[in-house]
Amino acid sequence: MPIFDSDDPDGTFRRVLKLGAIGLFLCGILIALLAWASGLKGKPGTGKKPGKPVPAGR
């Protein structure tokens, strides 16, 4: 299934748009999952890597 087909430019354009939309959708899910997982491990925005002990009082 070639992405670029010289015989059908409209179909090629739609196929590229569809692939781009699917890619953006999957990237959005991945980012949301990463943000959710980091929120579970600690307060977001601290900039600390997960697994390091956080000093008390911070």
C-alpha distance matrix in Angstrom:
0.0 3.8 6.5 9.0 9.3 13.0 13.5 13.0 14.6 15.5 12.1 11.0 14.3 14.0 10.7 12.5 15.6 14.2 12.9 16.3 18.2 16.8 17.6 21.1 21.7 21.1 23.3 25.9 26.1 26.5 29.2 31.0 31.0 32.4 35.0 36.0 36.4 38.4 40.5 41.4 42.5 44.7 45.5 42.6 43.6 46.0 43.7 44.6 42.2 42.1 44.3 47.1 50.3 51.3 55.0 57.0 58.0 54.8
3.8 0.0 3.8 5.6 6.6 10.2 11.6 11.3 12.3 13.9 11.1 9.0 12.4 13.1 10.0 10.9 14.4 14.0 12.5 15.4 17.8 17.1 17.4 20.7 21.9 21.6 23.2 25.9 26.7 26.8 29.2 31.3 31.7 32.7 35.1 36.6 37.0 38.7 40.9 42.0 43.0 45.0 45.6 42.5 43.2 45.6 43.1 44.3 42.0 42.2 44.6 47.1 50.5 51.3 54.9 57.1 57.9 54.6
6.5 3.8 0.0 3.8 6.5 9.9 11.8 10.5 10.4 11.7 9.2 6.4 9.1 10.1 7.0 7.2 10.9 10.9 9.5 12.0 14.6 14.4 14.6 17.6 19.2 19.2 20.5 23.2 24.3 24.6 26.6 28.8 29.5 30.5 32.7 34.3 35.0 36.5 38.6 40.0 41.0 42.8 43.1 39.9 40.4 43.0 40.6 42.0 40.0 40.3 42.9 45.4 48.6 49.2 52.8 54.9 55.5 52.1
9.0 5.6 3.8 0.0 3.8 6.5 9.1 8.4 7.9 10.2 8.8 5.5 8.5 10.6 8.7 8.5 12.1 13.1 12.2 14.0 16.9 17.3 17.4 20.0 21.9 22.3 23.3 25.8 27.3 27.6 29.3 31.6 32.6 33.4 35.4 37.2 38.0 39.3 41.4 43.0 44.0 45.6 45.7 42.4 42.7 45.3 42.9 44.5 42.6 43.1 45.8 48.1 51.4 51.8 55.3 57.5 58.0 54.5
9.3 6.6 6.5 3.8 0.0 3.8 5.5 5.7 6.7 9.4 8.0 6.2 9.7 11.6 10.2 11.2 14.4 15.2 14.9 17.0 19.5 19.9 20.5 23.0 24.7 25.2 26.5 28.9 30.2 30.8 32.6 34.7 35.7 36.7 38.7 40.4 41.2 42.7 44.7 46.2 47.3 48.9 49.1 45.8 46.2 48.8 46.5 48.1 46.2 46.7 49.3 51.6 54.9 55.4 58.9 61.1 61.5 58.1
13.0 10.2 9.9 6.5 3.8 0.0 3.8 5.6 6.1 9.7 9.7 8.3 11.0 13.5 13.0 13.6 16.5 17.9 17.9 19.6 22.0 23.0 23.5 25.7 27.6 28.3 29.4 31.6 33.3 33.8 35.4 37.6 38.8 39.7 41.5 43.3 44.3 45.6 47.5 49.2 50.3 51.8 51.8 48.4 48.6 51.2 48.9 50.6 48.9 49.5 52.2 54.5 57.8 58.1 61.6 63.8 64.1 60.6
13.5 11.6 11.8 9.1 5.5 3.8 0.0 3.8 6.4 9.2 9.0 9.1 12.0 13.7 13.6 15.1 17.6 18.6 19.2 21.2 23.2 24.0 25.1 27.3 28.8 29.7 31.2 33.2 34.6 35.5 37.2 39.1 40.3 41.5 43.3 44.9 46.0 47.5 49.3 50.8 52.1 53.7 53.7 50.4 50.7 53.5 51.3 53.1 51.3 51.8 54.5 56.8 60.1 60.4 63.9 65.9 66.3 62.8
13.0 11.3 10.5 8.4 5.7 5.6 3.8 0.0 3.8 5.6 5.4 6.3 8.8 10.2 10.6 12.4 14.4 15.4 16.5 18.4 20.0 21.1 22.5 24.4 25.7 27.0 28.5 30.3 31.7 32.9 34.6 36.2 37.5 38.9 40.6 42.0 43.4 44.9 46.5 48.1 49.6 51.1 51.0 47.7 48.1 51.0 49.0 50.8 49.2 49.6 52.4 54.8 57.9 58.1 61.6 63.5 63.7 60.2
14.6 12.3 10.4 7.9 6.7 6.1 6.4 3.8 0.0 3.8 5.5 5.0 6.2 8.7 9.8 10.6 12.3 14.1 15.3 16.5 18.3 19.9 21.0 22.5 24.2 25.7 26.8 28.5 30.3 31.5 32.8 34.5 36.2 37.3 38.8 40.5 41.9 43.2 44.7 46.6 48.0 49.3 49.0 45.6 45.7 48.7 46.7 48.7 47.3 47.9 50.9 53.0 56.2 56.2 59.5 61.5 61.5 58.0
15.5 13.9 11.7 10.2 9.4 9.7 9.2 5.6 3.8 0.0 3.8 5.4 5.1 6.2 8.5 10.0 10.6 12.2 14.2 15.4 16.5 18.3 19.9 21.1 22.4 24.4 25.7 26.9 28.7 30.3 31.5 32.9 34.7 36.2 37.4 38.9 40.6 42.0 43.3 45.1 46.8 48.0 47.6 44.2 44.6 47.7 45.9 48.0 46.7 47.2 50.2 52.5 55.4 55.3 58.7 60.4 60.3 56.9
12.1 11.1 9.2 8.8 8.0 9.7 9.0 5.4 5.5 3.8 0.0 3.8 5.5 5.1 6.0 8.6 9.8 10.3 12.1 14.1 15.1 16.3 18.1 19.8 20.8 22.4 24.1 25.5 26.9 28.4 30.0 31.4 32.8 34.4 35.9 37.3 38.8 40.4 41.8 43.4 45.1 46.5 46.4 43.1 43.7 46.8 45.0 46.8 45.3 45.5 48.4 50.8 53.8 53.9 57.4 59.1 59.3 55.9
11.0 9.0 6.4 5.5 6.2 8.3 9.1 6.3 5.0 5.4 3.8 0.0 3.8 5.5 5.0 6.1 8.6 9.8 10.5 12.2 14.1 15.3 16.3 18.2 19.8 21.0 22.3 24.2 25.8 26.8 28.4 30.1 31.5 32.8 34.4 36.0 37.3 38.7 40.3 42.1 43.5 44.9 44.8 41.4 41.8 44.7 42.7 44.6 43.0 43.4 46.3 48.6 51.7 51.8 55.3 57.2 57.4 54.0
14.3 12.4 9.1 8.5 9.7 11.0 12.0 8.8 6.2 5.1 5.5 3.8 0.0 3.8 5.4 5.2 6.2 8.6 10.0 10.6 12.2 14.3 15.3 16.5 18.2 20.0 21.0 22.4 24.4 25.7 26.8 28.5 30.3 31.5 32.7 34.5 36.1 37.3 38.7 40.7 42.2 43.3 42.9 39.5 39.8 42.8 40.9 43.0 41.7 42.3 45.4 47.5 50.5 50.4 53.8 55.6 55.6 52.1
14.0 13.1 10.1 10.6 11.6 13.5 13.7 10.2 8.7 6.2 5.1 5.5 3.8 0.0 3.8 5.5 5.0 6.1 8.6 9.8 10.4 12.2 14.1 15.2 16.3 18.3 19.8 20.9 22.5 24.2 25.6 26.8 28.6 30.1 31.4 32.8 34.5 36.0 37.2 39.0 40.8 42.0 41.7 38.4 39.0 42.1 40.5 42.5 41.1 41.4 44.5 46.8 49.7 49.5 53.0 54.6 54.6 51.2
10.7 10.0 7.0 8.7 10.2 13.0 13.6 10.6 9.8 8.5 6.0 5.0 5.4 3.8 0.0 3.8 5.4 5.0 6.1 8.5 9.8 10.5 12.2 14.2 15.2 16.5 18.2 19.8 21.2 22.5 24.2 25.7 27.0 28.5 30.2 31.5 32.9 34.5 36.0 37.6 39.2 40.7 40.6 37.5 38.2 41.1 39.3 41.0 39.4 39.5 42.4 44.9 47.9 48.0 51.5 53.3 53.5 50.2
12.5 10.9 7.2 8.5 11.2 13.6 15.1 12.4 10.6 10.0 8.6 6.1 5.2 5.5 3.8 0.0 3.8 5.4 5.1 6.1 8.5 9.9 10.4 12.2 14.1 15.3 16.3 18.2 20.0 20.9 22.3 24.2 25.7 26.8 28.3 30.1 31.4 32.7 34.3 36.1 37.5 38.8 38.6 35.3 35.7 38.6 36.6 38.5 37.0 37.4 40.4 42.7 45.7 45.8 49.2 51.1 51.3 47.8
15.6 14.4 10.9 12.1 14.4 16.5 17.6 14.4 12.3 10.6 9.8 8.6 6.2 5.0 5.4 3.8 0.0 3.8 5.5 5.1 6.1 8.6 9.8 10.5 12.1 14.2 15.2 16.3 18.4 19.9 20.9 22.4 24.3 25.6 26.7 28.4 30.1 31.4 32.7 34.6 36.3 37.4 36.9 33.6 34.1 37.2 35.5 37.6 36.3 36.7 39.9 42.1 44.9 44.7 48.1 49.8 49.7 46.3
14.2 14.0 10.9 13.1 15.2 17.9 18.6 15.4 14.1 12.2 10.3 9.8 8.6 6.1 5.0 5.4 3.8 0.0 3.8 5.4 5.1 6.2 8.5 9.9 10.5 12.3 14.2 15.3 16.6 18.3 19.9 21.1 22.6 24.4 25.7 26.9 28.6 30.3 31.5 33.1 34.9 36.3 36.2 33.0 33.9 37.0 35.4 37.2 35.7 35.8 38.8 41.2 44.0 44.0 47.5 49.0 49.2 45.9
12.9 12.5 9.5 12.2 14.9 17.9 19.2 16.5 15.3 14.2 12.1 10.5 10.0 8.6 6.1 5.1 5.5 3.8 0.0 3.8 5.5 5.1 6.1 8.6 9.8 10.6 12.2 14.1 15.4 16.4 18.2 19.9 21.1 22.5 24.2 25.7 26.9 28.5 30.1 31.7 33.1 34.7 34.8 31.6 32.4 35.2 33.4 35.0 33.3 33.4 36.3 38.8 41.7 41.9 45.4 47.2 47.6 44.2
16.3 15.4 12.0 14.0 17.0 19.6 21.2 18.4 16.5 15.4 14.1 12.2 10.6 9.8 8.5 6.1 5.1 5.4 3.8 0.0 3.8 5.5 5.0 6.1 8.5 9.9 10.4 12.2 14.3 15.2 16.3 18.2 19.9 20.9 22.3 24.1 25.6 26.8 28.3 30.3 31.7 32.9 32.6 29.3 29.8 32.7 30.9 32.8 31.4 31.8 34.9 37.1 40.1 40.0 43.4 45.2 45.3 41.9
18.2 17.8 14.6 16.9 19.5 22.0 23.2 20.0 18.3 16.5 15.1 14.1 12.2 10.4 9.8 8.5 6.1 5.1 5.5 3.8 0.0 3.8 5.4 5.2 6.1 8.6 9.9 10.5 12.4 14.2 15.3 16.4 18.4 20.0 21.0 22.4 24.3 25.7 26.8 28.7 30.5 31.7 31.3 28.1 28.9 32.1 30.6 32.6 31.4 31.5 34.7 37.0 39.6 39.4 42.8 44.3 44.3 41.0
16.8 17.1 14.4 17.3 19.9 23.0 24.0 21.1 19.9 18.3 16.3 15.3 14.3 12.2 10.5 9.9 8.6 6.2 5.1 5.5 3.8 0.0 3.8 5.5 5.0 6.2 8.6 9.8 10.6 12.3 14.2 15.3 16.6 18.4 20.0 21.0 22.5 24.3 25.7 27.1 28.9 30.5 30.5 27.6 28.7 31.6 30.1 31.7 30.1 29.9 32.8 35.4 38.1 38.2 41.8 43.3 43.6 40.4
17.6 17.4 14.6 17.4 20.5 23.5 25.1 22.5 21.0 19.9 18.1 16.3 15.3 14.1 12.2 10.4 9.8 8.5 6.1 5.0 5.4 3.8 0.0 3.8 5.4 5.2 6.1 8.5 10.0 10.5 12.2 14.2 15.4 16.4 18.2 19.9 21.0 22.4 24.2 25.8 27.2 28.7 28.8 25.6 26.5 29.3 27.4 29.0 27.3 27.4 30.4 32.8 35.7 35.9 39.4 41.2 41.5 38.2
21.1 20.7 17.6 20.0 23.0 25.7 27.3 24.4 22.5 21.1 19.8 18.2 16.5 15.2 14.2 12.2 10.5 9.9 8.6 6.1 5.2 5.5 3.8 0.0 3.8 5.5 5.0 6.1 8.7 9.8 10.4 12.1 14.2 15.2 16.3 18.1 19.8 20.9 22.3 24.3 25.8 26.9 26.6 23.3 24.0 27.1 25.5 27.4 26.2 26.5 29.7 31.9 34.6 34.4 37.8 39.4 39.4 36.1
21.7 21.9 19.2 21.9 24.7 27.6 28.8 25.7 24.2 22.4 20.8 19.8 18.2 16.3 15.2 14.1 12.1 10.5 9.8 8.5 6.1 5.0 5.4 3.8 0.0 3.8 5.5 5.1 6.4 8.7 10.0 10.6 12.4 14.4 15.4 16.5 18.4 20.1 21.1 22.8 24.7 26.0 25.9 22.9 24.2 27.2 26.1 27.8 26.5 26.2 29.4 31.8 34.3 34.1 37.5 38.9 39.0 35.8
21.1 21.6 19.2 22.3 25.2 28.3 29.7 27.0 25.7 24.4 22.4 21.0 20.0 18.3 16.5 15.3 14.2 12.3 10.6 9.9 8.6 6.2 5.2 5.5 3.8 0.0 3.8 5.4 5.1 6.2 8.7 9.8 10.6 12.3 14.2 15.3 16.4 18.3 19.8 21.2 22.8 24.5 24.9 22.1 23.5 26.2 24.8 26.0 24.3 23.8 26.8 29.4 32.1 32.2 35.8 37.4 37.9 34.7
23.3 23.2 20.5 23.3 26.5 29.4 31.2 28.5 26.8 25.7 24.1 22.3 21.0 19.8 18.2 16.3 15.2 14.2 12.2 10.4 9.9 8.6 6.1 5.0 5.5 3.8 0.0 3.8 5.4 5.0 6.1 8.5 9.8 10.5 12.2 14.1 15.2 16.4 18.2 20.0 21.2 22.6 22.7 19.6 20.6 23.3 21.7 23.2 21.7 21.7 24.8 27.1 29.9 29.9 33.4 35.1 35.4 32.2
25.9 25.9 23.2 25.8 28.9 31.6 33.2 30.3 28.5 26.9 25.5 24.2 22.4 20.9 19.8 18.2 16.3 15.3 14.1 12.2 10.5 9.8 8.5 6.1 5.1 5.4 3.8 0.0 3.8 5.4 5.2 6.1 8.6 9.9 10.5 12.1 14.2 15.4 16.3 18.4 20.2 21.2 20.9 17.8 19.1 22.1 21.0 22.8 21.8 21.6 25.0 27.2 29.6 29.1 32.6 33.9 34.0 30.7
26.1 26.7 24.3 27.3 30.2 33.3 34.6 31.7 30.3 28.7 26.9 25.8 24.4 22.5 21.2 20.0 18.4 16.6 15.4 14.3 12.4 10.6 10.0 8.7 6.4 5.1 5.4 3.8 0.0 3.8 5.5 5.1 6.1 8.6 9.9 10.4 12.1 14.2 15.2 16.5 18.6 20.1 20.3 17.8 19.7 22.4 21.6 22.8 21.4 20.6 23.6 26.2 28.5 28.4 32.0 33.2 33.5 30.5
26.5 26.8 24.6 27.6 30.8 33.8 35.5 32.9 31.5 30.3 28.4 26.8 25.7 24.2 22.5 20.9 19.9 18.3 16.4 15.2 14.2 12.3 10.5 9.8 8.7 6.2 5.0 5.4 3.8 0.0 3.8 5.4 5.1 6.2 8.6 9.8 10.5 12.2 14.1 15.4 16.7 18.5 19.1 16.5 18.2 20.6 19.2 20.1 18.4 17.7 20.7 23.4 25.9 26.1 29.7 31.3 31.9 28.9
29.2 29.2 26.6 29.3 32.6 35.4 37.2 34.6 32.8 31.5 30.0 28.4 26.8 25.6 24.2 22.3 20.9 19.9 18.2 16.3 15.3 14.2 12.2 10.4 10.0 8.7 6.1 5.2 5.5 3.8 0.0 3.8 5.4 5.1 6.1 8.5 9.8 10.5 12.1 14.3 15.5 16.5 16.5 13.5 14.9 17.6 16.3 17.8 16.6 16.5 19.9 22.0 24.4 24.1 27.6 29.1 29.4 26.2
31.0 31.3 28.8 31.6 34.7 37.6 39.1 36.2 34.5 32.9 31.4 30.1 28.5 26.8 25.7 24.2 22.4 21.1 19.9 18.2 16.4 15.3 14.2 12.1 10.6 9.8 8.5 6.1 5.1 5.4 3.8 0.0 3.8 5.5 5.1 6.1 8.6 9.9 10.4 12.4 14.5 15.5 15.4 12.8 14.9 17.7 17.3 18.6 17.7 17.0 20.3 22.6 24.5 24.0 27.4 28.5 28.6 25.6
31.0 31.7 29.5 32.6 35.7 38.8 40.3 37.5 36.2 34.7 32.8 31.5 30.3 28.6 27.0 25.7 24.3 22.6 21.1 19.9 18.4 16.6 15.4 14.2 12.4 10.6 9.8 8.6 6.1 5.1 5.4 3.8 0.0 3.8 5.5 5.0 6.0 8.5 9.7 10.6 12.5 14.4 15.2 13.3 15.8 18.0 17.4 18.0 16.5 15.1 18.0 20.7 22.8 22.8 26.4 27.5 28.2 25.4
32.4 32.7 30.5 33.4 36.7 39.7 41.5 38.9 37.3 36.2 34.4 32.8 31.5 30.1 28.5 26.8 25.6 24.4 22.5 20.9 20.0 18.4 16.4 15.2 14.4 12.3 10.5 9.9 8.6 6.2 5.1 5.5 3.8 0.0 3.8 5.4 5.1 6.1 8.5 9.9 10.7 12.4 13.3 11.0 13.2 15.0 14.0 14.5 12.9 12.0 15.2 17.6 20.0 20.0 23.6 25.1 25.8 22.9
35.0 35.1 32.7 35.4 38.7 41.5 43.3 40.6 38.8 37.4 35.9 34.4 32.7 31.4 30.2 28.3 26.7 25.7 24.2 22.3 21.0 20.0 18.2 16.3 15.4 14.2 12.2 10.5 9.9 8.6 6.1 5.1 5.5 3.8 0.0 3.8 5.5 5.2 6.1 8.7 10.1 10.7 10.6 8.1 10.4 12.8 12.5 13.7 13.1 12.4 15.9 17.8 19.6 18.9 22.3 23.5 23.7 20.7
36.0 36.6 34.3 37.2 40.4 43.3 44.9 42.0 40.5 38.9 37.3 36.0 34.5 32.8 31.5 30.1 28.4 26.9 25.7 24.1 22.4 21.0 19.9 18.1 16.5 15.3 14.1 12.1 10.4 9.8 8.5 6.1 5.0 5.4 3.8 0.0 3.8 5.5 5.0 6.4 9.0 10.2 10.7 9.3 12.5 14.6 14.9 15.4 14.7 13.1 16.1 18.4 19.8 19.2 22.6 23.3 23.7 21.1
36.4 37.0 35.0 38.0 41.2 44.3 46.0 43.4 41.9 40.6 38.8 37.3 36.1 34.5 32.9 31.4 30.1 28.6 26.9 25.6 24.3 22.5 21.0 19.8 18.4 16.4 15.2 14.2 12.1 10.5 9.8 8.6 6.0 5.1 5.5 3.8 0.0 3.8 5.3 5.1 6.5 8.9 10.7 9.9 13.1 14.2 14.1 13.7 12.3 10.1 12.8 15.5 17.1 17.2 20.8 21.9 22.8 20.4
38.4 38.7 36.5 39.3 42.7 45.6 47.5 44.9 43.2 42.0 40.4 38.7 37.3 36.0 34.5 32.7 31.4 30.3 28.5 26.8 25.7 24.3 22.4 20.9 20.1 18.3 16.4 15.4 14.2 12.2 10.5 9.9 8.5 6.1 5.2 5.5 3.8 0.0 3.8 5.3 5.2 6.3 7.7 6.6 9.5 10.5 10.4 10.1 9.3 7.7 11.0 13.0 14.6 14.3 17.9 19.1 19.9 17.1
40.5 40.9 38.6 41.4 44.7 47.5 49.3 46.5 44.7 43.3 41.8 40.3 38.7 37.2 36.0 34.3 32.7 31.5 30.1 28.3 26.8 25.7 24.2 22.3 21.1 19.8 18.2 16.3 15.2 14.1 12.1 10.4 9.7 8.5 6.1 5.0 5.3 3.8 0.0 3.8 5.5 5.4 5.8 5.5 9.2 10.5 11.7 11.9 11.9 10.3 13.3 14.9 15.7 14.7 17.9 18.4 18.7 16.1
41.4 42.0 40.0 43.0 46.2 49.2 50.8 48.1 46.6 45.1 43.4 42.1 40.7 39.0 37.6 36.1 34.6 33.1 31.7 30.3 28.7 27.1 25.8 24.3 22.8 21.2 20.0 18.4 16.5 15.4 14.3 12.4 10.6 9.9 8.7 6.4 5.1 5.3 3.8 0.0 3.8 5.7 7.7 8.8 12.5 13.0 14.1 13.3 12.8 10.1 12.3 14.4 14.9 14.5 17.8 18.1 19.0 17.0
42.5 43.0 41.0 44.0 47.3 50.3 52.1 49.6 48.0 46.8 45.1 43.5 42.2 40.8 39.2 37.5 36.3 34.9 33.1 31.7 30.5 28.9 27.2 25.8 24.7 22.8 21.2 20.2 18.6 16.7 15.5 14.5 12.5 10.7 10.1 9.0 6.5 5.2 5.5 3.8 0.0 3.8 7.2 8.7 11.8 11.3 12.0 10.4 9.6 6.6 8.5 10.6 11.2 11.2 14.8 15.6 17.0 15.0
44.7 45.0 42.8 45.6 48.9 51.8 53.7 51.1 49.3 48.0 46.5 44.9 43.3 42.0 40.7 38.8 37.4 36.3 34.7 32.9 31.7 30.5 28.7 26.9 26.0 24.5 22.6 21.2 20.1 18.5 16.5 15.5 14.4 12.4 10.7 10.2 8.9 6.3 5.4 5.7 3.8 0.0 3.8 6.2 9.0 8.2 9.9 8.8 9.5 7.7 9.9 10.6 10.6 9.4 12.6 13.2 13.9 11.6
45.5 45.6 43.1 45.7 49.1 51.8 53.7 51.0 49.0 47.6 46.4 44.8 42.9 41.7 40.6 38.6 36.9 36.2 34.8 32.6 31.3 30.5 28.8 26.6 25.9 24.9 22.7 20.9 20.3 19.1 16.5 15.4 15.2 13.3 10.6 10.7 10.7 7.7 5.8 7.7 7.2 3.8 0.0 3.8 6.5 6.4 9.2 9.4 11.1 10.4 13.1 13.2 13.0 10.8 13.3 13.6 13.3 10.5
42.6 42.5 39.9 42.4 45.8 48.4 50.4 47.7 45.6 44.2 43.1 41.4 39.5 38.4 37.5 35.3 33.6 33.0 31.6 29.3 28.1 27.6 25.6 23.3 22.9 22.1 19.6 17.8 17.8 16.5 13.5 12.8 13.3 11.0 8.1 9.3 9.9 6.6 5.5 8.8 8.7 6.2 3.8 0.0 3.8 5.7 7.5 9.0 10.6 10.7 14.1 14.4 15.1 13.1 15.8 16.6 16.2 13.0
43.6 43.2 40.4 42.7 46.2 48.6 50.7 48.1 45.7 44.6 43.7 41.8 39.8 39.0 38.2 35.7 34.1 33.9 32.4 29.8 28.9 28.7 26.5 24.0 24.2 23.5 20.6 19.1 19.7 18.2 14.9 14.9 15.8 13.2 10.4 12.5 13.1 9.5 9.2 12.5 11.8 9.0 6.5 3.8 0.0 3.8 5.5 8.3 10.7 12.1 15.4 15.0 15.8 13.5 15.7 16.9 16.1 12.5
46.0 45.6 43.0 45.3 48.8 51.2 53.5 51.0 48.7 47.7 46.8 44.7 42.8 42.1 41.1 38.6 37.2 37.0 35.2 32.7 32.1 31.6 29.3 27.1 27.2 26.2 23.3 22.1 22.4 20.6 17.6 17.7 18.0 15.0 12.8 14.6 14.2 10.5 10.5 13.0 11.3 8.2 6.4 5.7 3.8 0.0 3.8 5.5 8.8 10.5 13.2 12.0 12.6 10.0 12.1 13.6 13.1 9.4
43.7 43.1 40.6 42.9 46.5 48.9 51.3 49.0 46.7 45.9 45.0 42.7 40.9 40.5 39.3 36.6 35.5 35.4 33.4 30.9 30.6 30.1 27.4 25.5 26.1 24.8 21.7 21.0 21.6 19.2 16.3 17.3 17.4 14.0 12.5 14.9 14.1 10.4 11.7 14.1 12.0 9.9 9.2 7.5 5.5 3.8 0.0 3.8 6.6 9.3 12.3 11.2 12.9 11.2 13.6 15.9 16.0 12.3
44.6 44.3 42.0 44.5 48.1 50.6 53.1 50.8 48.7 48.0 46.8 44.6 43.0 42.5 41.0 38.5 37.6 37.2 35.0 32.8 32.6 31.7 29.0 27.4 27.8 26.0 23.2 22.8 22.8 20.1 17.8 18.6 18.0 14.5 13.7 15.4 13.7 10.1 11.9 13.3 10.4 8.8 9.4 9.0 8.3 5.5 3.8 0.0 3.8 6.4 8.8 7.4 9.3 8.2 11.1 13.8 14.7 11.5
42.2 42.0 40.0 42.6 46.2 48.9 51.3 49.2 47.3 46.7 45.3 43.0 41.7 41.1 39.4 37.0 36.3 35.7 33.3 31.4 31.4 30.1 27.3 26.2 26.5 24.3 21.7 21.8 21.4 18.4 16.6 17.7 16.5 12.9 13.1 14.7 12.3 9.3 11.9 12.8 9.6 9.5 11.1 10.6 10.7 8.8 6.6 3.8 0.0 3.8 6.4 6.3 9.3 9.7 13.1 16.0 17.5 14.6
42.1 42.2 40.3 43.1 46.7 49.5 51.8 49.6 47.9 47.2 45.5 43.4 42.3 41.4 39.5 37.4 36.7 35.8 33.4 31.8 31.5 29.9 27.4 26.5 26.2 23.8 21.7 21.6 20.6 17.7 16.5 17.0 15.1 12.0 12.4 13.1 10.1 7.7 10.3 10.1 6.6 7.7 10.4 10.7 12.1 10.5 9.3 6.4 3.8 0.0 3.8 5.7 8.4 9.4 13.2 15.6 17.5 15.1
44.3 44.6 42.9 45.8 49.3 52.2 54.5 52.4 50.9 50.2 48.4 46.3 45.4 44.5 42.4 40.4 39.9 38.8 36.3 34.9 34.7 32.8 30.4 29.7 29.4 26.8 24.8 25.0 23.6 20.7 19.9 20.3 18.0 15.2 15.9 16.1 12.8 11.0 13.3 12.3 8.5 9.9 13.1 14.1 15.4 13.2 12.3 8.8 6.4 3.8 0.0 3.8 6.4 9.0 12.5 15.0 17.6 15.8
47.1 47.1 45.4 48.1 51.6 54.5 56.8 54.8 53.0 52.5 50.8 48.6 47.5 46.8 44.9 42.7 42.1 41.2 38.8 37.1 37.0 35.4 32.8 31.9 31.8 29.4 27.1 27.2 26.2 23.4 22.0 22.6 20.7 17.6 17.8 18.4 15.5 13.0 14.9 14.4 10.6 10.6 13.2 14.4 15.0 12.0 11.2 7.4 6.3 5.7 3.8 0.0 3.8 6.3 9.4 12.4 15.1 13.4
50.3 50.5 48.6 51.4 54.9 57.8 60.1 57.9 56.2 55.4 53.8 51.7 50.5 49.7 47.9 45.7 44.9 44.0 41.7 40.1 39.6 38.1 35.7 34.6 34.3 32.1 29.9 29.6 28.5 25.9 24.4 24.5 22.8 20.0 19.6 19.8 17.1 14.6 15.7 14.9 11.2 10.6 13.0 15.1 15.8 12.6 12.9 9.3 9.3 8.4 6.4 3.8 0.0 3.8 6.4 9.1 12.2 11.2
51.3 51.3 49.2 51.8 55.4 58.1 60.4 58.1 56.2 55.3 53.9 51.8 50.4 49.5 48.0 45.8 44.7 44.0 41.9 40.0 39.4 38.2 35.9 34.4 34.1 32.2 29.9 29.1 28.4 26.1 24.1 24.0 22.8 20.0 18.9 19.2 17.2 14.3 14.7 14.5 11.2 9.4 10.8 13.1 13.5 10.0 11.2 8.2 9.7 9.4 9.0 6.3 3.8 0.0 3.8 6.4 8.8 7.5
55.0 54.9 52.8 55.3 58.9 61.6 63.9 61.6 59.5 58.7 57.4 55.3 53.8 53.0 51.5 49.2 48.1 47.5 45.4 43.4 42.8 41.8 39.4 37.8 37.5 35.8 33.4 32.6 32.0 29.7 27.6 27.4 26.4 23.6 22.3 22.6 20.8 17.9 17.9 17.8 14.8 12.6 13.3 15.8 15.7 12.1 13.6 11.1 13.1 13.2 12.5 9.4 6.4 3.8 0.0 3.8 6.5 6.3
57.0 57.1 54.9 57.5 61.1 63.8 65.9 63.5 61.5 60.4 59.1 57.2 55.6 54.6 53.3 51.1 49.8 49.0 47.2 45.2 44.3 43.3 41.2 39.4 38.9 37.4 35.1 33.9 33.2 31.3 29.1 28.5 27.5 25.1 23.5 23.3 21.9 19.1 18.4 18.1 15.6 13.2 13.6 16.6 16.9 13.6 15.9 13.8 16.0 15.6 15.0 12.4 9.1 6.4 3.8 0.0 3.8 5.6
58.0 57.9 55.5 58.0 61.5 64.1 66.3 63.7 61.5 60.3 59.3 57.4 55.6 54.6 53.5 51.3 49.7 49.2 47.6 45.3 44.3 43.6 41.5 39.4 39.0 37.9 35.4 34.0 33.5 31.9 29.4 28.6 28.2 25.8 23.7 23.7 22.8 19.9 18.7 19.0 17.0 13.9 13.3 16.2 16.1 13.1 16.0 14.7 17.5 17.5 17.6 15.1 12.2 8.8 6.5 3.8 0.0 3.8
54.8 54.6 52.1 54.5 58.1 60.6 62.8 60.2 58.0 56.9 55.9 54.0 52.1 51.2 50.2 47.8 46.3 45.9 44.2 41.9 41.0 40.4 38.2 36.1 35.8 34.7 32.2 30.7 30.5 28.9 26.2 25.6 25.4 22.9 20.7 21.1 20.4 17.1 16.1 17.0 15.0 11.6 10.5 13.0 12.5 9.4 12.3 11.5 14.6 15.1 15.8 13.4 11.2 7.5 6.3 5.6 3.8 0.0
